[in-house]
Amino acid sequence: MKKKALLATLAAVSVLGLAACSNGSNQTIASMKGQTITVEDFYNEIKSNSTSQSVVRSMIIYDVFTKAYGDKVTDKEVDAKYKEQAKQYGDTFESQLKAAGYTKASFKKTIRQQLALDEGLRAHVKLTDADYKTAWESFHPEVTAQLIQVSTEDEAKTVIADAQKDGADFSKIAKEKSLASSAKKGGEVKFSSTTTDVPSEVKTAAFALKNGEISTTPIAVTDSSTYQTTYYVVKMVKNQAKGNDMDKYKKELKQIAIDNKLNDSTFVTKVIGQELKKANVKIKDKTFADVLTTYMDATKTSSSSSSKKSSSSSSKSESSTSSTEASSSSTEASSSSTSESK
């Protein structure tokens, strides 16, 4: 989850939680001369808000998936995700959680819910040959390249000019100018199309280079968390074609195919709908009557589609049977054979 999305979610859940977790709907939040504001007043005021609708939707989905798949999530996984989030925020992480009304324990509960959702989605993934072929189209095997990351486009252009001079030492330039952690190794990194810690823009540019070639234009990469843009220059050290043998990269292709499924909104919506239906979720407050409509409609569409296929298959079968009976009615023997084949 990205930083700004996390903050928005924490704040929204914290606000709605005040109404949901209070001891009584008549509990007073504030009082003034001749008037009070109770938890019930507060709830009635915010429940129609789009943010509240979104939070209720998330609460229902997370509860359903946690009950069904929570036992597959380990404490080790939760701790790892917690540390990942803490690293992203740095020194402000604890203050951000506190401001949103979270403790370390309650935030880990949220992480566990997210992991349970992921487990549930993965449990529904059934890969086909077509999925593997699609994965194969975007796959590129591991390469060795050197990367230089700088702050501005002008700096990147200067790096390119310097790197293209006769006798230029790309490794030395990387050590002197690159902001990336790979600078101390002369910018050298190994990655494939499945690598997640190299920006996709950089991977695309690198795969197009031949051994010894240097990218001729700065590669702009914007961090989705900080919205800061930095620029890369790439030198290909050792590229390789994937060839025609898919089986050689079966493991990598499987991961790509699974990720493609998990990033497919149609697939995700359908799975969530199926799990909600299985859990027999009923909305009791009419204010939230439509929060799950998208997911429940997806299951209806899926059922309708399956029914049409079944009906079509049945019609074809009946048509084929009628044709067979007509053509075989000339002799008793062929009629008998047709009956047995049914």
C-alpha positions as CSV (number, residue, x, y, z in Angstrom):
1,M,0.0,0.0,0.0
2,K,1.3,3.4,-1.0
3,K,2.0,6.0,1.6
4,K,-0.8,8.4,0.8
5,A,-3.3,5.6,0.4
6,L,-2.3,4.2,3.8
7,L,-2.8,7.6,5.5
8,A,-6.2,8.0,3.9
9,T,-7.3,4.5,5.0
10,L,-6.0,4.9,8.5
11,A,-7.7,8.3,9.0
12,A,-11.0,7.0,7.6
13,V,-11.1,3.9,9.6
14,S,-10.2,5.8,12.7
15,V,-13.1,8.3,12.3
16,L,-15.7,5.6,11.5
17,G,-14.3,3.5,14.3
18,L,-15.3,6.1,16.8
19,A,-18.9,5.5,16.0
20,A,-18.7,1.8,15.5
21,C,-16.7,0.9,18.7
22,S,-18.3,3.3,21.2
23,N,-20.1,1.8,24.2
24,G,-23.5,3.3,23.3
25,S,-25.2,5.4,20.6
26,N,-26.3,7.9,23.2
27,Q,-22.8,8.5,24.5
28,T,-22.0,12.2,24.4
29,I,-19.1,13.4,22.3
30,A,-19.6,17.1,23.0
31,S,-22.0,19.4,24.9
32,M,-22.9,23.0,24.8
33,K,-25.6,25.2,26.2
34,G,-28.9,23.4,25.6
35,Q,-27.4,20.9,23.1
36,T,-25.3,17.8,22.9
37,I,-23.7,15.8,20.1
38,T,-23.9,12.1,20.7
39,V,-22.2,9.2,18.9
40,E,-25.5,8.5,17.2
41,D,-25.6,12.1,15.9
42,F,-22.1,11.7,14.6
43,Y,-22.8,8.3,12.9
44,N,-25.9,9.7,11.2
45,E,-23.9,12.6,10.0
46,I,-21.0,10.7,8.4
47,K,-22.5,7.4,7.3
48,S,-23.6,8.7,3.9
49,N,-20.2,10.1,3.2
50,S,-18.4,8.4,0.3
51,T,-15.4,7.7,2.6
52,S,-17.5,6.0,5.1
53,Q,-19.1,3.9,2.4
54,S,-15.7,2.9,1.2
55,V,-14.5,2.0,4.8
56,V,-17.6,-0.1,5.5
57,R,-17.0,-2.0,2.2
58,S,-13.4,-2.6,3.2
59,M,-14.4,-3.7,6.7
60,I,-16.9,-6.3,5.3
61,I,-14.5,-7.7,2.8
62,Y,-11.6,-7.9,5.2
63,D,-13.7,-9.6,7.8
64,V,-15.0,-12.2,5.3
65,F,-11.5,-13.0,4.0
66,T,-9.9,-13.0,7.4
67,K,-12.4,-15.6,8.7
68,A,-11.9,-17.7,5.6
69,Y,-8.1,-17.4,5.0
70,G,-6.7,-15.7,8.1
71,D,-5.2,-19.0,9.4
72,K,-2.9,-19.1,6.4
73,V,-1.2,-15.9,7.4
74,T,1.8,-16.2,9.8
75,D,3.1,-13.8,12.4
76,K,6.4,-13.8,10.5
77,E,4.6,-12.4,7.4
78,V,2.8,-9.8,9.4
79,D,6.0,-8.6,11.1
80,A,7.8,-8.4,7.8
81,K,5.1,-6.2,6.3
82,Y,5.0,-4.0,9.4
83,K,8.8,-3.4,9.1
84,E,8.4,-2.7,5.4
85,Q,5.8,0.0,6.2
86,A,7.9,1.4,9.0
87,K,10.9,1.7,6.7
88,Q,8.8,3.5,4.1
89,Y,7.8,6.2,6.6
90,G,11.0,6.4,8.5
91,D,11.1,8.3,11.8
92,T,7.5,9.6,11.3
93,F,5.9,6.2,11.2
94,E,4.9,5.9,14.9
95,S,3.5,9.4,15.0
96,Q,1.5,8.8,11.8
97,L,0.0,5.7,13.4
98,K,-0.8,7.5,16.6
99,A,-2.4,10.4,14.8
100,A,-4.7,7.9,13.0
101,G,-5.7,6.3,16.2
102,Y,-3.6,3.1,15.7
103,T,-1.3,1.2,18.0
104,K,1.4,-1.2,16.8
105,A,-1.0,-4.1,17.6
106,S,-4.1,-2.7,15.8
107,F,-2.1,-1.8,12.7
108,K,-0.7,-5.3,12.6
109,K,-4.3,-6.5,12.7
110,T,-4.9,-4.4,9.6
111,I,-1.9,-5.9,7.9
112,R,-3.1,-9.4,8.7
113,Q,-6.4,-8.6,7.1
114,Q,-4.7,-7.4,3.9
115,L,-2.6,-10.6,3.8
116,A,-5.7,-12.7,4.3
117,L,-7.4,-11.0,1.3
118,D,-4.3,-11.7,-0.8
119,E,-4.4,-15.4,0.3
120,G,-8.0,-15.6,-0.7
121,L,-7.4,-14.1,-4.1
122,R,-4.5,-16.5,-4.7
123,A,-6.6,-19.5,-3.7
124,H,-8.9,-18.7,-6.7
125,V,-6.1,-18.5,-9.3
126,K,-6.3,-21.2,-11.8
127,L,-3.7,-20.7,-14.6
128,T,-4.3,-21.8,-18.2
129,D,-2.0,-22.2,-21.2
130,A,-3.3,-18.8,-22.4
131,D,-2.2,-17.2,-19.1
132,Y,1.3,-18.7,-19.5
133,K,1.5,-17.5,-23.1
134,T,0.5,-14.0,-22.1
135,A,3.2,-14.1,-19.4
136,W,5.7,-15.3,-21.9
137,E,5.1,-12.3,-24.1
138,S,6.2,-9.8,-21.4
139,F,9.0,-12.0,-20.0
140,H,12.7,-11.2,-20.3
141,P,15.4,-13.3,-18.6
142,E,18.0,-12.0,-16.2
143,V,20.5,-9.4,-17.6
144,T,23.5,-7.7,-16.1
145,A,23.5,-3.9,-16.5
146,Q,25.0,-0.8,-14.9
147,L,22.6,1.9,-13.6
148,I,23.3,5.6,-12.7
149,Q,20.6,7.5,-10.9
150,V,20.7,11.3,-10.6
151,S,18.3,14.0,-9.4
152,T,17.8,16.1,-12.6
153,E,17.4,15.6,-16.3
154,D,20.3,17.9,-17.0
155,E,22.6,15.8,-14.7
156,A,21.5,12.7,-16.6
157,K,22.3,14.3,-20.0
158,T,25.8,15.2,-18.6
159,V,26.3,11.6,-17.5
160,I,25.3,10.3,-21.0
161,A,27.7,12.8,-22.7
162,D,30.6,11.8,-20.3
163,A,29.9,8.1,-20.7
164,Q,30.0,8.3,-24.5
165,K,33.5,9.9,-24.6
166,D,36.4,7.7,-25.7
167,G,37.9,5.8,-22.9
168,A,35.1,6.7,-20.5
169,D,34.8,4.5,-17.4
170,F,31.1,4.0,-16.7
171,S,31.8,2.3,-13.4
172,K,33.8,5.3,-12.2
173,I,31.1,7.7,-13.2
174,A,28.5,5.6,-11.3
175,K,30.6,5.6,-8.2
176,E,31.0,9.4,-8.3
177,K,27.5,10.4,-9.4
178,S,24.9,7.7,-8.8
179,L,22.4,8.1,-6.0
180,A,21.5,4.4,-6.2
181,S,22.8,1.9,-3.6
182,S,24.5,0.1,-6.5
183,A,26.9,3.0,-6.9
184,K,29.6,1.4,-4.8
185,K,29.6,-1.6,-7.2
186,G,29.9,0.7,-10.3
187,G,26.2,0.7,-10.7
188,E,26.1,-3.0,-11.6
189,V,22.8,-4.9,-11.0
190,K,21.2,-8.1,-12.2
191,F,17.5,-8.2,-13.0
192,S,14.8,-9.8,-15.1
193,S,11.3,-8.7,-16.0
194,T,10.0,-10.1,-12.7
195,T,12.4,-8.0,-10.6
196,T,10.5,-5.6,-8.4
197,D,13.3,-3.3,-7.1
198,V,14.2,-1.9,-10.5
199,P,11.7,0.6,-12.0
200,S,9.8,-0.8,-15.0
201,E,10.9,2.2,-17.1
202,V,14.5,1.3,-16.5
203,K,13.9,-2.4,-17.3
204,T,12.1,-1.6,-20.5
205,A,15.0,0.7,-21.7
206,A,17.7,-1.8,-20.6
207,F,16.2,-4.8,-22.4
208,A,16.3,-2.9,-25.7
209,L,20.0,-2.4,-25.4
210,K,22.8,-4.6,-26.9
211,N,25.9,-5.5,-24.9
212,G,28.0,-2.4,-24.4
213,E,25.3,0.1,-25.4
214,I,24.3,3.1,-23.3
215,S,20.9,4.6,-23.2
216,T,20.9,7.8,-25.3
217,T,18.2,9.7,-23.4
218,P,17.5,10.2,-19.7
219,I,15.0,7.7,-18.3
220,A,12.5,9.5,-16.0
221,V,11.1,7.5,-13.0
222,T,8.5,9.0,-10.6
223,D,8.3,7.5,-7.2
224,S,4.6,6.7,-6.5
225,S,5.0,7.3,-2.8
226,T,6.9,10.6,-2.8
227,Y,6.0,11.8,-6.3
228,Q,9.6,12.7,-6.8
229,T,11.2,12.2,-10.2
230,T,14.7,11.0,-10.7
231,Y,16.6,10.1,-13.9
232,Y,18.5,7.0,-14.9
233,V,21.2,6.2,-17.4
234,V,21.7,2.5,-18.3
235,K,24.6,0.6,-19.8
236,M,24.0,-3.0,-20.8
237,V,26.7,-5.4,-19.8
238,K,25.2,-8.8,-20.7
239,N,21.8,-9.1,-22.3
240,Q,20.3,-12.4,-23.5
241,A,17.3,-13.4,-25.6
242,K,14.7,-15.7,-24.0
243,G,14.6,-18.1,-27.0
244,N,11.7,-20.3,-27.6
245,D,11.7,-22.7,-24.7
246,M,9.0,-21.6,-22.3
247,D,9.6,-24.6,-20.0
248,K,13.0,-23.3,-19.2
249,Y,11.4,-20.4,-17.4
250,K,8.3,-22.1,-16.0
251,K,8.8,-20.8,-12.5
252,E,9.2,-17.2,-13.5
253,L,6.3,-17.4,-15.9
254,K,4.0,-18.8,-13.2
255,Q,4.8,-15.8,-11.0
256,I,4.1,-13.4,-13.8
257,A,0.8,-15.1,-14.7
258,I,-0.3,-15.1,-11.0
259,D,0.6,-11.4,-10.7
260,N,-1.4,-10.7,-13.9
261,K,-4.4,-12.3,-12.3
262,L,-4.1,-10.4,-9.0
263,N,-3.8,-7.2,-11.0
264,D,-6.9,-7.9,-13.1
265,S,-9.7,-5.9,-11.6
266,T,-12.3,-8.2,-13.2
267,F,-10.8,-11.3,-11.6
268,V,-10.5,-9.6,-8.2
269,T,-14.1,-8.3,-8.3
270,K,-15.4,-11.7,-9.2
271,V,-13.5,-13.5,-6.5
272,I,-14.5,-11.0,-3.8
273,G,-18.1,-11.4,-4.9
274,Q,-17.9,-15.2,-4.7
275,E,-16.5,-15.1,-1.1
276,L,-19.1,-12.5,0.0
277,K,-21.9,-14.8,-1.4
278,K,-20.3,-17.8,0.3
279,A,-20.3,-15.9,3.6
280,N,-23.9,-15.0,3.1
281,V,-23.3,-11.3,3.7
282,K,-26.5,-9.3,4.3
283,I,-26.6,-5.5,4.6
284,K,-28.9,-4.4,7.4
285,D,-28.5,-0.6,7.2
286,K,-30.1,0.7,4.0
287,T,-27.6,3.5,3.9
288,F,-25.0,1.0,2.9
289,A,-27.3,-1.1,0.7
290,D,-25.2,-0.6,-2.4
291,V,-21.6,-0.9,-1.0
292,L,-21.2,-4.4,-2.3
293,T,-23.3,-4.2,-5.5
294,T,-20.3,-4.2,-7.8
295,Y,-19.0,-7.5,-6.4
296,M,-22.4,-9.2,-6.1
297,D,-23.3,-8.2,-9.7
298,A,-20.0,-9.8,-10.9
299,T,-21.1,-13.2,-9.5
300,K,-24.4,-12.8,-11.4
301,T,-22.7,-12.0,-14.6
302,S,-20.4,-15.0,-14.1
303,S,-23.3,-17.3,-13.4
304,S,-25.2,-15.9,-16.4
305,S,-22.2,-16.4,-18.6
306,S,-21.8,-20.0,-17.5
307,S,-25.5,-20.7,-17.9
308,K,-25.4,-19.4,-21.5
309,K,-22.4,-21.6,-22.3
310,S,-24.2,-24.6,-20.8
311,S,-27.4,-23.8,-22.7
312,S,-25.4,-23.3,-25.9
313,S,-23.6,-26.6,-25.4
314,S,-26.9,-28.3,-24.6
315,S,-28.5,-26.9,-27.8
316,K,-25.6,-28.1,-29.9
317,S,-25.8,-31.5,-28.3
318,E,-29.5,-31.8,-29.0
319,S,-29.0,-30.6,-32.6
320,S,-26.3,-33.1,-33.1
321,T,-28.4,-35.9,-31.6
322,S,-31.4,-35.0,-33.8
323,S,-29.2,-35.0,-36.8
324,T,-27.8,-38.4,-35.9
325,E,-31.2,-39.9,-35.3
326,A,-32.4,-38.6,-38.6
327,S,-29.5,-40.0,-40.6
328,S,-29.5,-43.3,-38.8
329,S,-33.3,-44.0,-39.0
330,S,-32.9,-45.9,-42.3
331,T,-31.9,-49.1,-40.6
332,E,-32.7,-50.6,-37.2
333,A,-29.1,-51.4,-36.5
334,S,-27.8,-47.8,-37.0
335,S,-30.7,-46.5,-34.8
336,S,-29.7,-49.0,-32.1
337,S,-26.1,-47.8,-32.3
338,T,-27.1,-44.2,-32.0
339,S,-29.2,-44.9,-28.9
340,E,-26.3,-46.7,-27.2
341,S,-24.0,-43.7,-27.9
342,K,-26.4,-41.5,-26.0
